Every structure is written in C-alpha cells, then in structure tokens.
C-alpha cells in the first residue's frame, strides 16, 4: 500500500536486521534479533510505527535512530555533529543482494549522507559505515562523524561486557550492569590502545557462555576512537561508535571506519565463534596456518650480533621452531633504547657483512627469517632526527615531550610516509625476510592544531601496509604496540597476527587470552613461552604449564635457550612437536570456553572441528589438595566415538558430553592437553 512505511530487511545466517524510514525521514530500527520472514518484518515495522510515542521530555527517535544528529527532536549522543541544525531528507535507496545504501541530503546546506550496510547469508555480522560529502564552496567541520549507532530494544537489566586493561594487563574481561546515562570507552592514544579494545557486548543480564541473547559490536579502526553506550529513560540502549572529527573541504567526501555488529541467542560463546569465523573468512589477509616462531629479545636484549643470533637460531631449530625473529638492536647505534630509531641499516660492528649471512644460516637450519622494526618512531639521537627534526609531531612554540627517549614521526606529512615506505620496501626487497614484527612503543603527545592528525596517521599507516603487502606478498606481518596497544579489526585486515601483551606470565595470560578471545580468533594471537622466573611477575611456573597456555594460540618461544637445561630443551621439543600435531584444530577450529579463569582455579577450553577436538586444562592455584574436576564437552554430538590420540582411550560422544575429560590435575600449575579424534 502507498502509505505503508518504507522498510528494509537484512537477513544474515541466523538473524534479521529490520529498519524503516521514520516520520522525520530518518532510518529507525524495528528489529535486530532472530530470523524473521519479510512478512513478519513488515508486521514488526507496523508495530514499531504504532508503538512510537513520547511522554514529556522524551523523544520518539531516541534509542531507535540509526544515525542520530545532534539537533532536532533527539537528545541521545549524536553520531553526527556539525555545530548546527541538521535535518535530512531521504532521496534514494540502493538495495542489491547483501548491500544497502540509504542516501540523504540536508535540508538547507550542501551536505549529503549515505548510510552503508553490508551482510551475507554465510555470517551473522552486519557491517555499517557512513559517507558524508560536502557539495558546497566552503569547508565544513564535522565535530563528530560516527560510523553508526547500534540500537537495542527496551529490556530490564542490561549488562555491558568490555575488555579493558593497561600495559601488561590488556584485554581483561569485565561485565557490569549498564547504569542510567552514559558509559564511555575509547582511546586518545594514537592507536586503539591497551586501556579498552574497540569491542563491546550487551545482554539482558542473564546470558551465559552457552545461552541467552547477546548483541555485540566492534570498530575496524586503528586510531583514536570512542564508543558511547547510553541507557535511556525508556529502557532502550543505544551505542554510538566514533573515530573522531573530520574537516570536509569543498567537493570532499569523508568515509568513516566500519563498525560491525552481530546478534545471537546462544550466549557469549556463540557470539565469539561467529566473530572468529567472520575474521578468519573475511578479514585476515591469508588463511595460512601460522608457524612456530622463536624471538630473540629475552635472550639478548639490545646485545645483538651475528654470532649470538646464529647460536640462538641453531638452538631454536633443534627445538622444532620454524621461524626465527631477530628483535631490537640490529640497526644504527641501537645499543640501548636511547639511540638509533630512524637509522634502519644494520650496525656494521655487529653485522659486518650485513644481514645476509645470518639469514642464510637461518635458512640452512630449515627456518624462515623475521625481523623487528619500529618504523613510526625516532630517537633524538639518530641521524634521521638530526636531518629532519621537523618530521616529528610537535606543537610549534612548545617543548617536545619524549617518552622512552623517542618521538613519533608525523605520518600525516606525505614526505614522511613516503620515506617510511621507501626504507621498508628496500629492506624487504634486498633480503629474504618472511616476517616483520611491527612495533610502536609510545602515543602521540604533541599533535599540533590539526584536528584530523590521528585519522591521517592511521590512514597513512594503512596505505603503507597495503602497498608493502601488494609488493611483497610473501611477507607476513605482526602488529605490536608495547603489547596489545594496536589490536583491532582494522589492523588485522593488513597483518596476520598480533602481539596481545608484553606480559608472558602464563597465569596472567589465561585472563588476557580469555578477553582477547571474545572477538579475535586463536590464529591471530601470538603467545610466547619465556623464562622462569617471569621478568614481570617473578613467578616460577613449570615449563609444561607455560607451553600449554601458549599452545592455545599461535605458539612461540621467547626465552634464553642458552640458559635452558638439556631436560628443558628436550621437553620443549616434545611439546612443540605436539603443538604441530594439533595446531590446525587450534588455529582453524571453533573455540568453546568451558571454565573461566575469572571464576575457576581450573580453567579449561577446547577447539573443535567436525572430526577433532583439542582440550586444554590448567590448574592455576588450587585449594585444599583437591583435584580439578573433569571437563565436560557439551558441544559434542551424542553419537559417535572419540579416541584420545595420546592415551588410546575410546569414549562415546555422549560420555564426553556428560562426564568429560579427566586428567586428575592435582598440584598447582598442573596442566594437560587432550587430542580427541572421531573414529566412528
């Protein structure tokens, strides 16, 4: 009928997202949840139109609008703010397959808005972003240019889940009721930052790991960002995701980063598995199984030279490592963190014939070669800084703040970005380097007057990565920023894995890795086995326990192998061989978090494919000498039989689902890994 509201139903694998055009000519959410037919979607829209009302000081738009502006009949946190009144007029919709673009023009100013939606029938993730164009002759400042607002229905008891932290304590999961008003998370630290990761989940307070409705969203962006969750008086919740201001010159268009959302009624575990599948299938540049790497940092620190690196490579190869990564200290005058950043040529005293003799020896040992760099940084004590002191971020007339004896290069300047890409391109072209650990160890503190500096930095960084990957397709990259300071879906579209934390204490990592797994799959998570006592916590944990924690991700070794005993090296070789037998399940399988380290001293998890399961169990501080309880595997189908490939025992799927796996862990920091294979 002509008077029926215009609506669009977006159908994903297991959910539907229904929006309609409201009376203010703006898109409003009618439904985000379980799958519905188009006919039911029309009924939901009709109910939303009839149910829209306000009382007193409330707005009919608040908590429903897909992209609220900061003016008119709306009082929620805006997605778009231009410093004046904004009133959109709907002009067109382009709806083809898994794409929807809604187009609007502003009533009195030469601004155009397009809201973009993308989805597929093979995942439950909806991608959203906005494009704002200036068709006028004068520049327009977008004080806020958000990617989208995510709206949820009115429910009692909403709870917010986030992952928070700091250096060496990243991605720790926290859950709390959403109070009335606003809850803001974000980062002003140049990168996504270690303090909050750009992900959140909202449930009605009753969801568990295996049951209940969960709405969750993330931002694919590696710069400054903010997410504002607002619990309204009408019981609705809206979450606005934003990556900072923008300035539009005449004829320019600003495209926001993507925000992605998903819904499930099967709990937090299903939400994570949905994210993991989406990231593996559509975000990561490759689907390769990650190799076991060795990193030299804890063994040598800055005291790097050809001889000691070759010695470590020989020991790493004997353990079964497949990739040798030389860390900091190989270039310029880099004998400490006081000098050398910016001078990216091998130190002639340490590598008199350059890097090739070391690379050649690593290859002879059957490993690939990788290298550490920190390209966005410069030490004042460097030839680069002496030649180009104006290349760093600074506010004219004010002193420059140093952190870690270093400054940040202004990638927003084209000549700086060109220089950075040039030396990286030359390094990779001149040497057979298969892996780059890309670090960033401080935020920007003196950006100057440009309101778009953080956006320009992230955009230039993305461009450099994209060009390097195009020209050197064999090179794999790892993102690192003092640990987990740059971990997000934006950087993972350009890198193969990330370094979640500088904290390698296995007990702490159980918590860090649990939070990390809410959004990111195991194949992206580098996990090192380092020396005991741990450099940060002083804990003396068994080598087996340290390995079993790291084996739940991309296994790596980072200890001083020269100081390990023969028995430790033999045990490490055995465990690395075990990881190689199971890593296809860990890196490509579905994660099931079975017992949380936040609530149990015996945490456990499993990775599963159709025919194989790998179960990890840890006893992390038991009480009263009581053994860890068996770990049930309720996700297994009841039919069929499964064989423990190490112990040879055979059990039915029904037995494992009800009783589970029991290794009788009894002592502090006992641990076990069980590999089950379906045999019938």
NUMIDREN-402051 format. One record per residue (C-alpha): x, y, z. Coordinates in steps of 0.25 Angstrom, whole numbers, padded with zeros to 4 digits, always signed. Each point is the difference from the previous one (the first is absolute). Last residue first. Layout:
<nulos>
XYZ/...
</nulos>
This chain:
<nulos>
+0132-0175+0057/+0015+0004+0003/-0001+0015+0004/+0013+0005+0004/+0003+0005+0014/+0012+0008+0004/+0002+0003+0015/+0009+0011+0005/+0003-0001+0015/+0004+0010+0011/+0006-0001+0014/+0002+0014+0005/-0002-0002+0015/-0002-0015+0002/-0011-0010-0002/-0004-0001-0015/-0008-0013-0001/+0001-0001-0015/-0015-0001-0002/-0007+0003-0013/-0016+0001+0000/-0011-0006+0008/-0012+0005-0007/+0005+0004-0014/+0011-0010+0001/-0009-0011+0003/-0010+0004-0011/+0011+0001-0010/+0004-0014+0003/+0014-0003+0006/+0013-0007-0005/+0013+0000+0007/+0013+0000-0008/+0007+0009+0010/+0006+0009-0010/-0010+0000-0011/-0012+0000+0009/-0010-0007-0009/-0014+0005-0002/-0013-0008-0003/-0012+0004-0007/-0014+0005+0005/-0002+0010+0011/+0004+0012-0009/+0011+0008+0008/-0003+0014+0005/-0002-0005+0014/+0015-0003+0002/+0001-0003+0015/+0014+0004+0006/+0003-0010+0012/+0001+0007+0014/+0014+0005+0004/+0006-0007+0011/-0002+0004+0015/+0013+0003+0007/-0007+0010+0009/+0000+0011-0010/+0004+0001-0015/+0009+0011-0006/-0001-0001-0015/-0003-0014-0003/-0001+0001-0015/-0008-0008-0011/+0001+0001-0015/-0009-0009-0008/+0003-0002-0015/-0012-0006-0008/+0000-0007-0014/-0010-0005-0010/-0009+0012-0003/+0010+0010+0005/+0001+0004+0015/+0009+0009+0009/-0002-0002+0015/+0001+0008+0013/+0003-0002+0014/+0002+0008+0013/+0003-0008+0013/+0001+0011+0010/-0014+0004-0004/-0008+0013-0001/+0009+0010-0007/+0009-0011-0007/-0013-0004-0007/-0004-0014-0002/-0005-0006-0013/+0003+0010-0010/-0003-0007-0014/+0008+0005-0011/-0003-0005-0015/+0012-0005-0008/+0010+0006-0009/+0011+0004+0008/-0002-0010+0012/-0004-0011-0009/+0011+0002-0010/+0009+0002+0012/-0002-0015+0005/+0012-0008-0006/+0009+0013+0000/-0003+0002+0014/+0005-0014+0004/+0013+0002-0007/+0002+0013+0007/-0003-0007+0013/+0010-0011-0002/+0011+0011-0004/-0003+0008+0012/+0002-0013+0009/+0013-0003-0007/+0005+0015+0002/-0005+0000+0015/+0008-0013+0002/+0012+0005-0007/+0000+0012+0009/-0005+0014-0004/+0010+0011+0001/+0004+0001-0015/-0014-0001-0004/-0003+0014+0006/-0015+0000-0001/-0009+0005-0011/-0007-0012-0005/-0012+0001-0009/-0014-0008-0001/-0011+0007-0007/-0011-0001+0010/-0004-0011+0010/+0014-0005-0001/+0004+0012+0008/-0007-0005+0013/+0005-0014-0002/+0014+0004-0002/+0000+0008+0013/-0006-0012+0007/+0010-0009-0005/+0012+0009+0003/-0005+0000+0015/-0003+0014+0005/+0010+0008+0009/-0007+0014+0001/+0009+0012+0001/-0012+0008-0005/+0007+0008-0011/+0012-0007-0005/-0006-0014+0003/+0008-0009+0009/+0001-0007-0009/+0003+0002-0015/-0010+0003-0011/-0010-0008-0008/-0007+0010-0010/-0014+0001-0005/-0003+0007-0013/-0015+0001-0001/-0006+0002-0015/-0002-0015-0002/-0007-0001+0013/-0012+0008-0005/-0003+0014+0005/-0013+0006+0005/-0003-0006+0014/+0014-0008-0001/+0008+0012+0005/-0008+0000+0013/+0004-0014+0003/+0014+0002-0005/+0003+0011+0010/-0006-0009+0011/+0008-0012-0003/+0012+0009-0003/+0001+0004+0014/+0003-0015+0004/+0009-0002-0012/+0009+0013+0004/+0003+0005-0014/-0004+0014+0002/+0004+0008-0012/-0014-0001-0004/-0009-0004-0012/+0010-0001-0011/-0008+0000-0013/-0001-0009-0012/-0001+0000-0015/+0000+0015-0002/-0008+0009-0010/-0014-0004+0003/+0004-0002+0014/+0004+0014+0001/-0015+0004-0002/-0006-0011+0008/+0007+0005+0013/+0013-0002+0008/+0010+0012+0001/+0004+0002+0014/+0000-0015+0003/+0015-0002+0003/+0008+0013+0000/-0007+0002-0013/+0001-0012-0008/-0005-0004-0013/+0006-0013-0007/+0002+0000-0015/+0002-0011-0010/+0009+0002-0013/-0003-0009-0012/-0009+0011-0007/+0012+0010+0000/-0005+0011-0010/-0015-0001+0004/+0003-0003+0015/+0009+0012+0000/-0010+0009-0007/-0011-0004+0009/+0008+0002+0013/+0005+0014-0005/-0015+0004-0003/-0005-0005+0013/+0011+0008+0007/-0004+0013-0008/-0015-0002+0005/+0004-0002+0014/+0009+0012+0001/-0010+0009-0008/-0011-0004+0009/+0008+0003+0013/+0004+0014-0006/-0014+0004-0004/-0002+0011+0010/+0013+0007-0006/+0005+0009+0011/+0013-0006+0005/+0001-0015+0002/+0008+0001+0013/-0002-0013+0008/+0000-0011-0010/+0000-0014+0006/+0012-0009+0003/+0006-0013-0003/-0004-0004-0014/+0005-0013-0005/-0001-0007-0014/+0005-0015+0001/+0003-0003-0014/+0000-0014-0006/+0006-0007-0012/+0013+0008-0003/+0008-0004-0011/+0008+0013-0001/+0001+0012-0010/-0014+0001-0004/-0005+0000+0015/+0010+0010+0004/-0003+0009-0012/-0015+0000+0002/+0002+0003+0015/+0009+0011-0004/-0009+0006-0010/-0013-0002+0008/+0006+0009+0011/+0005+0010-0009/-0013+0002-0008/-0008+0001+0013/+0010+0011+0005/-0002+0007-0013/-0015-0001+0000/-0001+0007+0014/-0011-0007+0007/+0010-0010+0004/+0006+0009+0011/+0011-0008+0006/-0001-0002+0015/+0011+0003+0010/+0009-0008+0008/+0008-0001+0013/-0011-0009+0006/-0009+0011+0000/+0004+0014-0005/-0008+0012+0001/+0003+0011-0010/+0001+0014+0005/-0010+0010-0004/+0001+0012-0011/-0005-0009-0011/-0008-0012+0005/+0007-0013-0004/-0001-0013-0008/+0013-0004-0006/+0005+0003-0014/+0005+0014+0004/+0013-0005+0006/+0004-0005-0014/+0015-0002-0001/+0003-0001+0014/-0012-0009+0002/+0004-0010-0011/+0015+0000+0005/-0005-0005+0014/+0001+0005+0014/-0014+0006+0000/-0005-0014-0001/-0010-0002-0011/-0013-0008-0001/-0011-0004-0010/+0009-0012-0006/+0002-0008+0013/+0006-0012-0006/+0003-0015+0004/+0005-0010-0010/-0004-0014-0006/+0007-0011-0006/-0006-0014-0005/+0006-0013+0006/+0006-0012-0006/+0013+0002+0007/+0007+0004-0013/-0011+0011-0001/+0005+0005+0014/+0014+0000-0005/-0003+0007-0013/-0008+0011+0008/+0012+0002+0010/+0010+0001-0012/-0010+0009-0007/-0002+0011+0011/+0012+0009-0003/+0015-0005-0002/+0005+0007+0012/-0013-0003+0008/+0003+0004+0014/+0011+0011-0002/-0008+0004-0013/-0013+0002+0007/-0010-0004-0011/-0008+0012-0007/-0013+0006+0006/+0005+0013+0006/-0013+0005+0005/+0001-0006+0014/+0015+0000+0003/+0001+0006+0014/-0004+0000+0014/-0007-0014+0000/+0013-0007+0002/+0011-0005-0010/-0007+0006-0012/+0010+0008-0007/-0005-0004-0013/-0007-0013-0002/-0001-0014+0007/-0004+0004+0014/-0015-0005+0000/-0005-0014-0003/+0005-0011-0009/-0011-0009-0004/+0003-0015-0003/-0012-0007-0007/-0002-0015+0000/+0004-0004+0014/+0002-0015+0002/+0008+0000+0013/+0013-0002-0008/-0004+0012-0009/+0000+0009+0012/+0013-0005+0005/+0007+0003-0013/-0008+0013-0001/+0006+0004+0014/+0014-0002-0005/-0002+0007-0013/-0006+0012+0008/+0012+0000+0010/+0010+0000-0012/-0007+0011-0009/-0001+0010+0012/-0011+0005+0009/+0003+0005+0014/-0013+0008+0000/-0008-0011+0007/+0008-0013-0002/-0009-0012+0005/-0012+0008+0003/-0001+0006-0013/+0004-0012-0009/-0014-0004-0006/-0002-0014-0004/-0012-0003-0009/-0010-0012-0001/-0006+0002-0014/-0014+0005-0002/-0010-0008-0008/-0004+0008-0013/-0013+0007-0002/+0006+0013-0005/-0004+0015+0000/-0009-0002+0013/-0013+0007-0001/-0010-0009-0008/+0001-0014+0004/+0009-0001+0012/-0007+0013+0006/-0014-0005-0003/+0003-0014+0006/+0005+0007+0012/-0011+0009+0002/-0010-0011-0001/+0007-0008+0010/+0001+0012+0009/-0015+0002+0000/-0002-0015+0001/+0008+0000+0013/-0007+0013+0005/-0014-0007+0000/-0008-0007-0009/-0011+0010-0004/+0010+0007-0009/+0002+0014-0006/+0011+0007-0008/+0006+0013-0003/+0011+0007-0008/+0005+0014+0000/+0007+0004-0013/+0009+0013+0000/-0007+0013-0005/+0001+0005-0014/+0001+0015-0002/-0003+0006-0013/+0006+0013-0006/-0006+0009-0010/+0004+0012+0008/+0008-0004+0012/-0005-0009+0011/+0006+0000+0013/-0001-0012+0009/-0002-0003+0015/+0003-0013+0007/-0002-0015-0002/-0014-0002+0005/-0009-0012+0005/-0013+0004+0006/-0007-0011+0009/-0015+0001+0002/-0008-0006+0012/-0015+0000+0002/-0006+0000+0013/-0008+0013-0002/+0009+0008+0009/+0011-0003-0009/+0013-0008+0002/+0011+0006-0008/+0012-0008-0005/+0010+0010-0006/+0011-0006-0008/+0013+0008-0003/+0011-0001-0010/+0015+0005-0002/+0007-0008-0010/+0000-0015-0005/-0014-0001-0005/-0010-0012-0003/-0010+0003+0011/-0007-0011+0008/-0014-0004+0003/-0007-0010+0009/-0015-0003+0003/-0001-0013+0009/-0013-0007+0002/+0001-0012+0009/+0007-0014+0001/+0013-0006+0000/+0010+0009+0006/-0011+0006+0008/-0010+0011-0002/-0009+0005+0011/+0004+0014+0001/-0008+0005-0012/+0012-0001-0009/+0010+0010-0005/+0013-0002-0006/+0012+0009-0003/+0011+0001-0009/+0010+0011-0003/+0011-0004+0010/+0001+0008+0012/+0012+0004+0008/+0011-0006-0009/-0002+0010-0011/-0008+0000-0014/+0012+0009-0004/+0003+0015+0001/-0002-0001+0015/-0014+0007+0001/-0007-0013+0002/-0014-0004+0003/-0011-0004+0010/-0012+0008+0004/-0011-0004+0009/-0012+0010-0001/-0013+0001+0008/-0007-0010+0008/+0010-0011+0005/+0003-0012-0009/+0002-0012+0009/+0015-0004+0000/+0009-0010-0007/+0015+0001-0001/+0009-0008-0009/+0015+0002+0001/+0005+0004-0014/+0014+0006+0004/+0007-0001+0013/+0015+0002-0004/-0003+0014-0004/-0014+0004+0004/-0013-0007+0001/-0014-0001-0005/-0009-0010-0007/-0015+0004+0000/-0013-0007+0004/-0012+0009+0002/-0012-0006+0008/-0015+0004-0003/-0009-0003+0012/-0014+0003-0006/-0002+0000-0015/-0004+0011-0010/+0005-0003-0014/+0015+0002-0004/+0005+0011-0009/+0014+0000-0007/+0004+0014-0004/+0009+0001-0012/+0014+0004-0005/+0001+0013+0007/+0004+0013-0006/+0001+0010+0012/+0005+0014-0001/-0003-0001-0015/+0006+0013-0004/-0005+0005-0014/+0009+0007-0010/-0007+0011-0009/-0004-0002-0015/-0010-0010+0002/-0002-0015-0004/+0005-0005+0013/-0001-0015+0001/-0002-0009+0012/+0001-0015-0001/-0004-0010+0011/+0003-0013+0005/-0006-0014+0003/+0004-0014-0001/-0010-0011+0005/+0005-0013+0005/-0008-0013+0001/+0008-0007-0011/-0003-0008-0012/-0012+0007-0005/+0008+0013-0002/+0000+0014+0006/+0003+0014-0005/-0007+0013+0005/+0004+0014-0005/-0006+0013+0005/+0002+0011-0010/-0001+0015+0004/+0001+0012-0009/+0003+0014+0005/-0003+0013-0008/-0008+0007+0011/-0014+0003+0001/-0008-0013+0002/+0012-0010+0000/+0000-0011-0011/-0002-0014+0003/+0004-0014-0007/-0002-0014+0006/+0010-0010-0005/-0004-0015+0002/+0009-0012-0004/-0001-0015+0001/-0008-0002-0012/-0003+0014-0007/-0007+0011+0008/+0002+0014-0005/-0009+0010+0008/-0002+0014-0004/-0003+0015+0004/-0003+0000+0015/+0000+0014+0005/+0009+0003+0012/-0001+0011+0010/+0012+0005+0007/+0001+0012+0009/+0013+0006+0004/+0014-0004+0005/+0002-0011-0010/-0003-0012+0009/-0002-0014-0006/-0002-0013+0008/-0007+0008+0011/-0001-0004+0015/-0014+0000+0002/-0009+0012+0001/-0008+0000-0013/-0012+0008-0005/+0010+0010-0008/+0015+0000+0002/+0012-0008+0002/-0002-0010-0011/-0005-0014+0002/+0004-0011-0009/-0008-0013+0001/-0011+0006+0009/-0007-0009+0009/+0005+0004+0014/-0005+0014-0001/-0009+0003-0012/-0013+0000+0008/+0006+0011+0009/-0002+0001+0015/-0002+0013+0008/-0015-0002+0003/-0004-0014-0006/+0004-0005-0013/-0007-0010-0010/+0005-0010-0010/-0009-0012+0002/-0008+0002-0012/+0012+0001-0009/+0008-0011+0007/-0012-0009-0002/-0001+0003-0014/+0015-0003-0002/-0002-0013+0008/-0011-0004-0009/+0008+0003-0013/+0012-0008+0006/-0010-0012+0002/-0004+0001-0015/+0015+0000-0003/+0002-0012+0008/+0007+0000+0013/+0014-0004+0005/+0003+0002+0015/+0005+0014+0004/+0000+0015-0004/-0013+0005-0003/-0007+0014-0003/+0012+0009-0001/-0003+0014-0005/+0005+0006-0013/-0002+0015-0001/-0011+0008-0008/-0005+0006+0013/-0012-0009+0000/+0008-0012+0000/+0006-0008-0012/+0001-0015+0004/+0011-0009+0005/+0000-0015+0002/+0012-0009+0004/-0002-0015-0001/+0008-0011+0006/+0005-0014-0002/+0008+0001-0013/-0003+0014-0003/-0013+0006-0005/+0000+0016-0001/-0015+0004-0001/-0002+0014-0006/-0012+0009+0003/-0009+0011-0006/-0012+0003+0008/-0013-0004-0006/-0008+0012-0006/+0001-0005-0014/-0005-0014+0003/
</nulos>
